[in-house]
Amino acid sequence: MGIGVSIFLLAVGAILTFAVETDVGGVNIDTVGIILMIVGGLGLLFTLLIWGPRERAASRERVVREDVRDLP
């Protein structure tokens, strides 16, 4: 799950929890919204933990090449 999908789930969950005032038989919209916000938050956290360090480590990595030649 990427950052975009995580933010989308957070937004949809917040809308369902705080903005929708309707009754659906057998489904609690507030609970569905809270579950979507939790899944989106966990997805965002895992995405940043997994992909964040790789990008920073690659940018700090420096290749040094030394040519050593024996000259007479």
mmJSON file of the N, C-alpha and C atoms, coordinates in Angstrom:
{"data_MODEL":{"atom_site":{
"group_PDB":["ATOM","ATOM","ATOM","ATOM","ATOM","ATOM","ATOM","ATOM","ATOM","ATOM","ATOM","ATOM","ATOM","ATOM","ATOM","ATOM","ATOM","ATOM","ATOM","ATOM","ATOM","ATOM","ATOM","ATOM","ATOM","ATOM","ATOM","ATOM","ATOM","ATOM","ATOM","ATOM","ATOM","ATOM","ATOM","ATOM","ATOM","ATOM","ATOM","ATOM","ATOM","ATOM","ATOM","ATOM","ATOM","ATOM","ATOM","ATOM","ATOM","ATOM","ATOM","ATOM","ATOM","ATOM","ATOM","ATOM","ATOM","ATOM","ATOM","ATOM","ATOM","ATOM","ATOM","ATOM","ATOM","ATOM","ATOM","ATOM","ATOM","ATOM","ATOM","ATOM","ATOM","ATOM","ATOM","ATOM","ATOM","ATOM","ATOM","ATOM","ATOM","ATOM","ATOM","ATOM","ATOM","ATOM","ATOM","ATOM","ATOM","ATOM","ATOM","ATOM","ATOM","ATOM","ATOM","ATOM","ATOM","ATOM","ATOM","ATOM","ATOM","ATOM","ATOM","ATOM","ATOM","ATOM","ATOM","ATOM","ATOM","ATOM","ATOM","ATOM","ATOM","ATOM","ATOM","ATOM","ATOM","ATOM","ATOM","ATOM","ATOM","ATOM","ATOM","ATOM","ATOM","ATOM","ATOM","ATOM","ATOM","ATOM","ATOM","ATOM","ATOM","ATOM","ATOM","ATOM","ATOM","ATOM","ATOM","ATOM","ATOM","ATOM","ATOM","ATOM","ATOM","ATOM","ATOM","ATOM","ATOM","ATOM","ATOM","ATOM","ATOM","ATOM","ATOM","ATOM","ATOM","ATOM","ATOM","ATOM","ATOM","ATOM","ATOM","ATOM","ATOM","ATOM","ATOM","ATOM","ATOM","ATOM","ATOM","ATOM","ATOM","ATOM","ATOM","ATOM","ATOM","ATOM","ATOM","ATOM","ATOM","ATOM","ATOM","ATOM","ATOM","ATOM","ATOM","ATOM","ATOM","ATOM","ATOM","ATOM","ATOM","ATOM","ATOM","ATOM","ATOM","ATOM","ATOM","ATOM","ATOM","ATOM","ATOM","ATOM","ATOM","ATOM","ATOM","ATOM","ATOM","ATOM","ATOM","ATOM","ATOM","ATOM","ATOM","ATOM"],
"id":[1,2,3,4,5,6,7,8,9,10,11,12,13,14,15,16,17,18,19,20,21,22,23,24,25,26,27,28,29,30,31,32,33,34,35,36,37,38,39,40,41,42,43,44,45,46,47,48,49,50,51,52,53,54,55,56,57,58,59,60,61,62,63,64,65,66,67,68,69,70,71,72,73,74,75,76,77,78,79,80,81,82,83,84,85,86,87,88,89,90,91,92,93,94,95,96,97,98,99,100,101,102,103,104,105,106,107,108,109,110,111,112,113,114,115,116,117,118,119,120,121,122,123,124,125,126,127,128,129,130,131,132,133,134,135,136,137,138,139,140,141,142,143,144,145,146,147,148,149,150,151,152,153,154,155,156,157,158,159,160,161,162,163,164,165,166,167,168,169,170,171,172,173,174,175,176,177,178,179,180,181,182,183,184,185,186,187,188,189,190,191,192,193,194,195,196,197,198,199,200,201,202,203,204,205,206,207,208,209,210,211,212,213,214,215,216],
"type_symbol":["N","C","C","N","C","C","N","C","C","N","C","C","N","C","C","N","C","C","N","C","C","N","C","C","N","C","C","N","C","C","N","C","C","N","C","C","N","C","C","N","C","C","N","C","C","N","C","C","N","C","C","N","C","C","N","C","C","N","C","C","N","C","C","N","C","C","N","C","C","N","C","C","N","C","C","N","C","C","N","C","C","N","C","C","N","C","C","N","C","C","N","C","C","N","C","C","N","C","C","N","C","C","N","C","C","N","C","C","N","C","C","N","C","C","N","C","C","N","C","C","N","C","C","N","C","C","N","C","C","N","C","C","N","C","C","N","C","C","N","C","C","N","C","C","N","C","C","N","C","C","N","C","C","N","C","C","N","C","C","N","C","C","N","C","C","N","C","C","N","C","C","N","C","C","N","C","C","N","C","C","N","C","C","N","C","C","N","C","C","N","C","C","N","C","C","N","C","C","N","C","C","N","C","C","N","C","C","N","C","C","N","C","C","N","C","C"],
"label_atom_id":["N","CA","C","N","CA","C","N","CA","C","N","CA","C","N","CA","C","N","CA","C","N","CA","C","N","CA","C","N","CA","C","N","CA","C","N","CA","C","N","CA","C","N","CA","C","N","CA","C","N","CA","C","N","CA","C","N","CA","C","N","CA","C","N","CA","C","N","CA","C","N","CA","C","N","CA","C","N","CA","C","N","CA","C","N","CA","C","N","CA","C","N","CA","C","N","CA","C","N","CA","C","N","CA","C","N","CA","C","N","CA","C","N","CA","C","N","CA","C","N","CA","C","N","CA","C","N","CA","C","N","CA","C","N","CA","C","N","CA","C","N","CA","C","N","CA","C","N","CA","C","N","CA","C","N","CA","C","N","CA","C","N","CA","C","N","CA","C","N","CA","C","N","CA","C","N","CA","C","N","CA","C","N","CA","C","N","CA","C","N","CA","C","N","CA","C","N","CA","C","N","CA","C","N","CA","C","N","CA","C","N","CA","C","N","CA","C","N","CA","C","N","CA","C","N","CA","C","N","CA","C","N","CA","C","N","CA","C","N","CA","C","N","CA","C","N","CA","C","N","CA","C"],
"label_alt_id":[null,null,null,null,null,null,null,null,null,null,null,null,null,null,null,null,null,null,null,null,null,null,null,null,null,null,null,null,null,null,null,null,null,null,null,null,null,null,null,null,null,null,null,null,null,null,null,null,null,null,null,null,null,null,null,null,null,null,null,null,null,null,null,null,null,null,null,null,null,null,null,null,null,null,null,null,null,null,null,null,null,null,null,null,null,null,null,null,null,null,null,null,null,null,null,null,null,null,null,null,null,null,null,null,null,null,null,null,null,null,null,null,null,null,null,null,null,null,null,null,null,null,null,null,null,null,null,null,null,null,null,null,null,null,null,null,null,null,null,null,null,null,null,null,null,null,null,null,null,null,null,null,null,null,null,null,null,null,null,null,null,null,null,null,null,null,null,null,null,null,null,null,null,null,null,null,null,null,null,null,null,null,null,null,null,null,null,null,null,null,null,null,null,null,null,null,null,null,null,null,null,null,null,null,null,null,null,null,null,null,null,null,null,null,null,null],
"label_comp_id":["MET","MET","MET","GLY","GLY","GLY","ILE","ILE","ILE","GLY","GLY","GLY","VAL","VAL","VAL","SER","SER","SER","ILE","ILE","ILE","PHE","PHE","PHE","LEU","LEU","LEU","LEU","LEU","LEU","ALA","ALA","ALA","VAL","VAL","VAL","GLY","GLY","GLY","ALA","ALA","ALA","ILE","ILE","ILE","LEU","LEU","LEU","THR","THR","THR","PHE","PHE","PHE","ALA","ALA","ALA","VAL","VAL","VAL","GLU","GLU","GLU","THR","THR","THR","ASP","ASP","ASP","VAL","VAL","VAL","GLY","GLY","GLY","GLY","GLY","GLY","VAL","VAL","VAL","ASN","ASN","ASN","ILE","ILE","ILE","ASP","ASP","ASP","THR","THR","THR","VAL","VAL","VAL","GLY","GLY","GLY","ILE","ILE","ILE","ILE","ILE","ILE","LEU","LEU","LEU","MET","MET","MET","ILE","ILE","ILE","VAL","VAL","VAL","GLY","GLY","GLY","GLY","GLY","GLY","LEU","LEU","LEU","GLY","GLY","GLY","LEU","LEU","LEU","LEU","LEU","LEU","PHE","PHE","PHE","THR","THR","THR","LEU","LEU","LEU","LEU","LEU","LEU","ILE","ILE","ILE","TRP","TRP","TRP","GLY","GLY","GLY","PRO","PRO","PRO","ARG","ARG","ARG","GLU","GLU","GLU","ARG","ARG","ARG","ALA","ALA","ALA","ALA","ALA","ALA","SER","SER","SER","ARG","ARG","ARG","GLU","GLU","GLU","ARG","ARG","ARG","VAL","VAL","VAL","VAL","VAL","VAL","ARG","ARG","ARG","GLU","GLU","GLU","ASP","ASP","ASP","VAL","VAL","VAL","ARG","ARG","ARG","ASP","ASP","ASP","LEU","LEU","LEU","PRO","PRO","PRO"],
"label_asym_id":["A","A","A","A","A","A","A","A","A","A","A","A","A","A","A","A","A","A","A","A","A","A","A","A","A","A","A","A","A","A","A","A","A","A","A","A","A","A","A","A","A","A","A","A","A","A","A","A","A","A","A","A","A","A","A","A","A","A","A","A","A","A","A","A","A","A","A","A","A","A","A","A","A","A","A","A","A","A","A","A","A","A","A","A","A","A","A","A","A","A","A","A","A","A","A","A","A","A","A","A","A","A","A","A","A","A","A","A","A","A","A","A","A","A","A","A","A","A","A","A","A","A","A","A","A","A","A","A","A","A","A","A","A","A","A","A","A","A","A","A","A","A","A","A","A","A","A","A","A","A","A","A","A","A","A","A","A","A","A","A","A","A","A","A","A","A","A","A","A","A","A","A","A","A","A","A","A","A","A","A","A","A","A","A","A","A","A","A","A","A","A","A","A","A","A","A","A","A","A","A","A","A","A","A","A","A","A","A","A","A","A","A","A","A","A","A"],
"label_entity_id":["1","1","1","1","1","1","1","1","1","1","1","1","1","1","1","1","1","1","1","1","1","1","1","1","1","1","1","1","1","1","1","1","1","1","1","1","1","1","1","1","1","1","1","1","1","1","1","1","1","1","1","1","1","1","1","1","1","1","1","1","1","1","1","1","1","1","1","1","1","1","1","1","1","1","1","1","1","1","1","1","1","1","1","1","1","1","1","1","1","1","1","1","1","1","1","1","1","1","1","1","1","1","1","1","1","1","1","1","1","1","1","1","1","1","1","1","1","1","1","1","1","1","1","1","1","1","1","1","1","1","1","1","1","1","1","1","1","1","1","1","1","1","1","1","1","1","1","1","1","1","1","1","1","1","1","1","1","1","1","1","1","1","1","1","1","1","1","1","1","1","1","1","1","1","1","1","1","1","1","1","1","1","1","1","1","1","1","1","1","1","1","1","1","1","1","1","1","1","1","1","1","1","1","1","1","1","1","1","1","1","1","1","1","1","1","1"],
"label_seq_id":[1,1,1,2,2,2,3,3,3,4,4,4,5,5,5,6,6,6,7,7,7,8,8,8,9,9,9,10,10,10,11,11,11,12,12,12,13,13,13,14,14,14,15,15,15,16,16,16,17,17,17,18,18,18,19,19,19,20,20,20,21,21,21,22,22,22,23,23,23,24,24,24,25,25,25,26,26,26,27,27,27,28,28,28,29,29,29,30,30,30,31,31,31,32,32,32,33,33,33,34,34,34,35,35,35,36,36,36,37,37,37,38,38,38,39,39,39,40,40,40,41,41,41,42,42,42,43,43,43,44,44,44,45,45,45,46,46,46,47,47,47,48,48,48,49,49,49,50,50,50,51,51,51,52,52,52,53,53,53,54,54,54,55,55,55,56,56,56,57,57,57,58,58,58,59,59,59,60,60,60,61,61,61,62,62,62,63,63,63,64,64,64,65,65,65,66,66,66,67,67,67,68,68,68,69,69,69,70,70,70,71,71,71,72,72,72],
"pdbx_PDB_ins_code":[null,null,null,null,null,null,null,null,null,null,null,null,null,null,null,null,null,null,null,null,null,null,null,null,null,null,null,null,null,null,null,null,null,null,null,null,null,null,null,null,null,null,null,null,null,null,null,null,null,null,null,null,null,null,null,null,null,null,null,null,null,null,null,null,null,null,null,null,null,null,null,null,null,null,null,null,null,null,null,null,null,null,null,null,null,null,null,null,null,null,null,null,null,null,null,null,null,null,null,null,null,null,null,null,null,null,null,null,null,null,null,null,null,null,null,null,null,null,null,null,null,null,null,null,null,null,null,null,null,null,null,null,null,null,null,null,null,null,null,null,null,null,null,null,null,null,null,null,null,null,null,null,null,null,null,null,null,null,null,null,null,null,null,null,null,null,null,null,null,null,null,null,null,null,null,null,null,null,null,null,null,null,null,null,null,null,null,null,null,null,null,null,null,null,null,null,null,null,null,null,null,null,null,null,null,null,null,null,null,null,null,null,null,null,null,null],
"Cartn_x":[0.854,0.0,0.903,0.638,1.458,0.924,1.631,1.249,-0.102,-0.323,-1.576,-2.791,-2.676,-3.785,-4.042,-2.976,-3.126,-3.837,-3.446,-4.1,-5.551,-5.818,-7.191,-8.047,-7.523,-8.277,-8.51,-7.511,-7.687,-8.794,-8.799,-9.801,-11.208,-11.35,-12.669,-13.16,-12.266,-12.637,-13.083,-12.386,-12.772,-14.122,-14.357,-15.654,-16.779,-16.567,-17.611,-17.849,-16.797,-16.939,-17.559,-17.093,-17.471,-18.521,-18.708,-19.591,-20.879,-20.893,-22.07,-23.005,-24.248,-25.279,-26.423,-26.198,-27.233,-27.244,-28.352,-28.487,-28.563,-27.678,-27.685,-27.947,-28.887,-29.263,-28.127,-27.737,-26.723,-25.287,-25.071,-23.707,-23.615,-22.633,-22.389,-21.351,-21.784,-20.919,-19.74,-19.96,-18.871,-17.764,-18.152,-17.164,-16.384,-17.06,-16.383,-15.385,-15.775,-14.873,-13.656,-13.839,-12.706,-11.767,-12.326,-11.491,-10.688,-11.312,-10.583,-9.476,-9.723,-8.678,-7.515,-7.802,-6.733,-5.911,-6.585,-5.866,-5.031,-5.575,-4.816,-3.616,-3.783,-2.663,-1.569,-1.955,-0.965,-0.259,-1.013,-0.398,0.587,0.251,1.159,2.411,2.242,3.376,4.308,3.749,4.577,5.254,4.554,5.161,6.357,6.213,7.322,8.468,8.162,9.226,9.979,9.26,9.896,10.62,9.982,10.568,11.404,11.17,11.916,13.405,13.837,15.276,16.038,15.429,16.13,16.468,15.569,15.822,16.902,16.871,17.879,19.244,19.298,20.582,21.206,20.387,20.924,21.475,20.874,21.356,22.629,22.859,24.068,25.221,24.94,25.98,26.884,28.158,29.108,30.117,30.402,31.36,32.68,33.724,35.056,35.924,36.569,37.424,38.83,39.752,41.146,41.927,42.619,43.493,44.909,45.434,46.799,47.639,48.644,49.513,50.955,51.641,53.06,53.856,54.447,55.275,56.749,57.534,58.953,59.794],
"Cartn_y":[-1.163,0.0,1.23,2.163,3.357,4.494,5.597,6.764,7.309,7.318,7.841,7.047,5.737,4.885,5.054,5.171,5.349,6.657,7.729,9.021,8.978,8.286,8.134,7.399,6.304,5.562,6.407,7.179,8.077,9.099,9.667,10.676,10.077,8.936,8.296,7.886,7.363,6.991,8.188,9.304,10.511,11.037,10.981,11.429,10.548,9.228,8.324,8.503,8.755,8.864,10.189,11.29,12.606,13.341,12.964,13.76,13.047,11.744,11.014,10.755,11.189,10.997,10.183,8.904,8.053,6.715,6.018,4.702,3.653,2.689,1.571,0.328,-0.471,-1.66,-2.662,-2.953,-3.958,-3.485,-2.222,-1.702,-0.382,-0.278,0.975,1.765,2.867,3.663,4.244,4.62,5.164,4.124,2.898,1.835,1.56,1.546,1.35,2.483,3.706,4.851,4.749,4.331,4.192,3.09,1.987,0.894,1.363,2.118,2.637,3.597,4.432,5.343,4.581,3.529,2.728,2.029,1.437,0.757,1.756,2.917,3.936,4.431,4.626,5.061,4.013,2.75,1.673,1.529,1.654,1.585,2.712,3.911,5.043,4.833,4.345,4.09,3.039,1.929,0.87,1.321,2.112,2.612,3.497,4.373,5.259,4.492,3.478,2.706,1.824,1.263,0.336,1.075,2.056,2.715,3.931,4.538,5.737,5.517,4.539,4.36,3.977,3.254,2.867,4.078,5.02,6.2,7.077,7.231,8.055,7.394,6.08,5.379,5.443,5.359,5.409,6.783,7.823,9.162,9.487,8.832,9.075,8.202,7.173,6.241,6.907,6.827,7.464,6.415,6.395,5.446,6.169,5.612,6.191,5.187,5.665,4.781,5.35,4.519,4.941,4.098,4.765,4.083,4.137,2.981,2.903,2.204,2.905,2.34,2.38,1.33,1.282,1.975,3.056,3.773,3.451,3.183,2.865,4.063],
"Cartn_z":[0.0,0.0,0.0,-0.867,-0.958,-0.107,-0.174,0.617,0.146,-1.155,-1.691,-1.244,-1.273,-0.842,0.649,1.43,2.878,3.201,2.533,2.77,2.318,1.203,0.733,1.76,2.328,3.341,4.589,4.991,6.139,5.865,4.661,4.323,4.262,3.62,3.525,4.909,5.733,7.092,7.917,7.777,8.511,8.031,6.736,6.205,6.731,6.697,7.189,8.679,9.447,10.894,11.311,10.74,11.249,10.418,9.149,8.298,7.889,7.878,7.403,8.575,8.408,9.441,8.841,8.632,8.066,8.785,8.692,9.301,8.2,8.289,7.351,8.168,7.735,8.483,8.621,9.835,10.095,10.012,9.628,9.493,10.236,11.108,11.805,11.016,10.411,9.543,10.329,11.584,12.393,12.604,12.858,13.053,11.774,10.646,9.361,9.122,9.438,9.271,10.163,11.396,12.318,11.841,11.365,10.846,9.641,8.742,7.575,7.991,8.997,9.459,10.091,10.842,11.447,10.372,9.391,8.307,7.507,7.224,6.499,7.29,8.596,9.432,9.516,9.678,9.716,8.368,7.288,5.959,5.735,6.183,6.056,6.9,8.114,8.997,8.403,7.947,7.374,6.088,5.278,4.051,4.361,5.332,5.68,6.332,7.133,7.779,6.791,5.836,4.903,3.788,3.169,2.009,2.358,3.499,3.865,4.036,4.843,5.049,3.789,2.88,1.655,0.807,0.713,-0.108,0.516,1.836,2.485,2.443,2.605,2.587,1.198,0.171,-1.183,-1.503,-0.972,-1.277,-0.503,0.633,1.412,0.964,0.229,-0.181,-1.21,-0.963,-1.848,-2.305,-3.573,-4.117,-4.305,-3.713,-3.832,-4.56,-5.592,-6.374,-6.359,-5.981,-5.964,-6.959,-7.832,-8.768,-8.204,-7.926,-7.425,-8.468,-8.91,-9.939,-9.423,-9.688,-9.319,-10.424,-10.095,-11.071,-10.788,-11.814,-11.581,-11.181],
"occupancy":[1.0,1.0,1.0,1.0,1.0,1.0,1.0,1.0,1.0,1.0,1.0,1.0,1.0,1.0,1.0,1.0,1.0,1.0,1.0,1.0,1.0,1.0,1.0,1.0,1.0,1.0,1.0,1.0,1.0,1.0,1.0,1.0,1.0,1.0,1.0,1.0,1.0,1.0,1.0,1.0,1.0,1.0,1.0,1.0,1.0,1.0,1.0,1.0,1.0,1.0,1.0,1.0,1.0,1.0,1.0,1.0,1.0,1.0,1.0,1.0,1.0,1.0,1.0,1.0,1.0,1.0,1.0,1.0,1.0,1.0,1.0,1.0,1.0,1.0,1.0,1.0,1.0,1.0,1.0,1.0,1.0,1.0,1.0,1.0,1.0,1.0,1.0,1.0,1.0,1.0,1.0,1.0,1.0,1.0,1.0,1.0,1.0,1.0,1.0,1.0,1.0,1.0,1.0,1.0,1.0,1.0,1.0,1.0,1.0,1.0,1.0,1.0,1.0,1.0,1.0,1.0,1.0,1.0,1.0,1.0,1.0,1.0,1.0,1.0,1.0,1.0,1.0,1.0,1.0,1.0,1.0,1.0,1.0,1.0,1.0,1.0,1.0,1.0,1.0,1.0,1.0,1.0,1.0,1.0,1.0,1.0,1.0,1.0,1.0,1.0,1.0,1.0,1.0,1.0,1.0,1.0,1.0,1.0,1.0,1.0,1.0,1.0,1.0,1.0,1.0,1.0,1.0,1.0,1.0,1.0,1.0,1.0,1.0,1.0,1.0,1.0,1.0,1.0,1.0,1.0,1.0,1.0,1.0,1.0,1.0,1.0,1.0,1.0,1.0,1.0,1.0,1.0,1.0,1.0,1.0,1.0,1.0,1.0,1.0,1.0,1.0,1.0,1.0,1.0,1.0,1.0,1.0,1.0,1.0,1.0,1.0,1.0,1.0,1.0,1.0,1.0],
"B_iso_or_equiv":[0.0,0.0,0.0,0.0,0.0,0.0,0.0,0.0,0.0,0.0,0.0,0.0,0.0,0.0,0.0,0.0,0.0,0.0,0.0,0.0,0.0,0.0,0.0,0.0,0.0,0.0,0.0,0.0,0.0,0.0,0.0,0.0,0.0,0.0,0.0,0.0,0.0,0.0,0.0,0.0,0.0,0.0,0.0,0.0,0.0,0.0,0.0,0.0,0.0,0.0,0.0,0.0,0.0,0.0,0.0,0.0,0.0,0.0,0.0,0.0,0.0,0.0,0.0,0.0,0.0,0.0,0.0,0.0,0.0,0.0,0.0,0.0,0.0,0.0,0.0,0.0,0.0,0.0,0.0,0.0,0.0,0.0,0.0,0.0,0.0,0.0,0.0,0.0,0.0,0.0,0.0,0.0,0.0,0.0,0.0,0.0,0.0,0.0,0.0,0.0,0.0,0.0,0.0,0.0,0.0,0.0,0.0,0.0,0.0,0.0,0.0,0.0,0.0,0.0,0.0,0.0,0.0,0.0,0.0,0.0,0.0,0.0,0.0,0.0,0.0,0.0,0.0,0.0,0.0,0.0,0.0,0.0,0.0,0.0,0.0,0.0,0.0,0.0,0.0,0.0,0.0,0.0,0.0,0.0,0.0,0.0,0.0,0.0,0.0,0.0,0.0,0.0,0.0,0.0,0.0,0.0,0.0,0.0,0.0,0.0,0.0,0.0,0.0,0.0,0.0,0.0,0.0,0.0,0.0,0.0,0.0,0.0,0.0,0.0,0.0,0.0,0.0,0.0,0.0,0.0,0.0,0.0,0.0,0.0,0.0,0.0,0.0,0.0,0.0,0.0,0.0,0.0,0.0,0.0,0.0,0.0,0.0,0.0,0.0,0.0,0.0,0.0,0.0,0.0,0.0,0.0,0.0,0.0,0.0,0.0,0.0,0.0,0.0,0.0,0.0,0.0],
"pdbx_formal_charge":[null,null,null,null,null,null,null,null,null,null,null,null,null,null,null,null,null,null,null,null,null,null,null,null,null,null,null,null,null,null,null,null,null,null,null,null,null,null,null,null,null,null,null,null,null,null,null,null,null,null,null,null,null,null,null,null,null,null,null,null,null,null,null,null,null,null,null,null,null,null,null,null,null,null,null,null,null,null,null,null,null,null,null,null,null,null,null,null,null,null,null,null,null,null,null,null,null,null,null,null,null,null,null,null,null,null,null,null,null,null,null,null,null,null,null,null,null,null,null,null,null,null,null,null,null,null,null,null,null,null,null,null,null,null,null,null,null,null,null,null,null,null,null,null,null,null,null,null,null,null,null,null,null,null,null,null,null,null,null,null,null,null,null,null,null,null,null,null,null,null,null,null,null,null,null,null,null,null,null,null,null,null,null,null,null,null,null,null,null,null,null,null,null,null,null,null,null,null,null,null,null,null,null,null,null,null,null,null,null,null,null,null,null,null,null,null],
"auth_seq_id":[1,1,1,2,2,2,3,3,3,4,4,4,5,5,5,6,6,6,7,7,7,8,8,8,9,9,9,10,10,10,11,11,11,12,12,12,13,13,13,14,14,14,15,15,15,16,16,16,17,17,17,18,18,18,19,19,19,20,20,20,21,21,21,22,22,22,23,23,23,24,24,24,25,25,25,26,26,26,27,27,27,28,28,28,29,29,29,30,30,30,31,31,31,32,32,32,33,33,33,34,34,34,35,35,35,36,36,36,37,37,37,38,38,38,39,39,39,40,40,40,41,41,41,42,42,42,43,43,43,44,44,44,45,45,45,46,46,46,47,47,47,48,48,48,49,49,49,50,50,50,51,51,51,52,52,52,53,53,53,54,54,54,55,55,55,56,56,56,57,57,57,58,58,58,59,59,59,60,60,60,61,61,61,62,62,62,63,63,63,64,64,64,65,65,65,66,66,66,67,67,67,68,68,68,69,69,69,70,70,70,71,71,71,72,72,72],
"auth_comp_id":["MET","MET","MET","GLY","GLY","GLY","ILE","ILE","ILE","GLY","GLY","GLY","VAL","VAL","VAL","SER","SER","SER","ILE","ILE","ILE","PHE","PHE","PHE","LEU","LEU","LEU","LEU","LEU","LEU","ALA","ALA","ALA","VAL","VAL","VAL","GLY","GLY","GLY","ALA","ALA","ALA","ILE","ILE","ILE","LEU","LEU","LEU","THR","THR","THR","PHE","PHE","PHE","ALA","ALA","ALA","VAL","VAL","VAL","GLU","GLU","GLU","THR","THR","THR","ASP","ASP","ASP","VAL","VAL","VAL","GLY","GLY","GLY","GLY","GLY","GLY","VAL","VAL","VAL","ASN","ASN","ASN","ILE","ILE","ILE","ASP","ASP","ASP","THR","THR","THR","VAL","VAL","VAL","GLY","GLY","GLY","ILE","ILE","ILE","ILE","ILE","ILE","LEU","LEU","LEU","MET","MET","MET","ILE","ILE","ILE","VAL","VAL","VAL","GLY","GLY","GLY","GLY","GLY","GLY","LEU","LEU","LEU","GLY","GLY","GLY","LEU","LEU","LEU","LEU","LEU","LEU","PHE","PHE","PHE","THR","THR","THR","LEU","LEU","LEU","LEU","LEU","LEU","ILE","ILE","ILE","TRP","TRP","TRP","GLY","GLY","GLY","PRO","PRO","PRO","ARG","ARG","ARG","GLU","GLU","GLU","ARG","ARG","ARG","ALA","ALA","ALA","ALA","ALA","ALA","SER","SER","SER","ARG","ARG","ARG","GLU","GLU","GLU","ARG","ARG","ARG","VAL","VAL","VAL","VAL","VAL","VAL","ARG","ARG","ARG","GLU","GLU","GLU","ASP","ASP","ASP","VAL","VAL","VAL","ARG","ARG","ARG","ASP","ASP","ASP","LEU","LEU","LEU","PRO","PRO","PRO"],
"auth_asym_id":["A","A","A","A","A","A","A","A","A","A","A","A","A","A","A","A","A","A","A","A","A","A","A","A","A","A","A","A","A","A","A","A","A","A","A","A","A","A","A","A","A","A","A","A","A","A","A","A","A","A","A","A","A","A","A","A","A","A","A","A","A","A","A","A","A","A","A","A","A","A","A","A","A","A","A","A","A","A","A","A","A","A","A","A","A","A","A","A","A","A","A","A","A","A","A","A","A","A","A","A","A","A","A","A","A","A","A","A","A","A","A","A","A","A","A","A","A","A","A","A","A","A","A","A","A","A","A","A","A","A","A","A","A","A","A","A","A","A","A","A","A","A","A","A","A","A","A","A","A","A","A","A","A","A","A","A","A","A","A","A","A","A","A","A","A","A","A","A","A","A","A","A","A","A","A","A","A","A","A","A","A","A","A","A","A","A","A","A","A","A","A","A","A","A","A","A","A","A","A","A","A","A","A","A","A","A","A","A","A","A","A","A","A","A","A","A"],
"auth_atom_id":["N","CA","C","N","CA","C","N","CA","C","N","CA","C","N","CA","C","N","CA","C","N","CA","C","N","CA","C","N","CA","C","N","CA","C","N","CA","C","N","CA","C","N","CA","C","N","CA","C","N","CA","C","N","CA","C","N","CA","C","N","CA","C","N","CA","C","N","CA","C","N","CA","C","N","CA","C","N","CA","C","N","CA","C","N","CA","C","N","CA","C","N","CA","C","N","CA","C","N","CA","C","N","CA","C","N","CA","C","N","CA","C","N","CA","C","N","CA","C","N","CA","C","N","CA","C","N","CA","C","N","CA","C","N","CA","C","N","CA","C","N","CA","C","N","CA","C","N","CA","C","N","CA","C","N","CA","C","N","CA","C","N","CA","C","N","CA","C","N","CA","C","N","CA","C","N","CA","C","N","CA","C","N","CA","C","N","CA","C","N","CA","C","N","CA","C","N","CA","C","N","CA","C","N","CA","C","N","CA","C","N","CA","C","N","CA","C","N","CA","C","N","CA","C","N","CA","C","N","CA","C","N","CA","C","N","CA","C","N","CA","C","N","CA","C","N","CA","C","N","CA","C"],
"pdbx_PDB_model_num":[1,1,1,1,1,1,1,1,1,1,1,1,1,1,1,1,1,1,1,1,1,1,1,1,1,1,1,1,1,1,1,1,1,1,1,1,1,1,1,1,1,1,1,1,1,1,1,1,1,1,1,1,1,1,1,1,1,1,1,1,1,1,1,1,1,1,1,1,1,1,1,1,1,1,1,1,1,1,1,1,1,1,1,1,1,1,1,1,1,1,1,1,1,1,1,1,1,1,1,1,1,1,1,1,1,1,1,1,1,1,1,1,1,1,1,1,1,1,1,1,1,1,1,1,1,1,1,1,1,1,1,1,1,1,1,1,1,1,1,1,1,1,1,1,1,1,1,1,1,1,1,1,1,1,1,1,1,1,1,1,1,1,1,1,1,1,1,1,1,1,1,1,1,1,1,1,1,1,1,1,1,1,1,1,1,1,1,1,1,1,1,1,1,1,1,1,1,1,1,1,1,1,1,1,1,1,1,1,1,1,1,1,1,1,1,1]
}}}
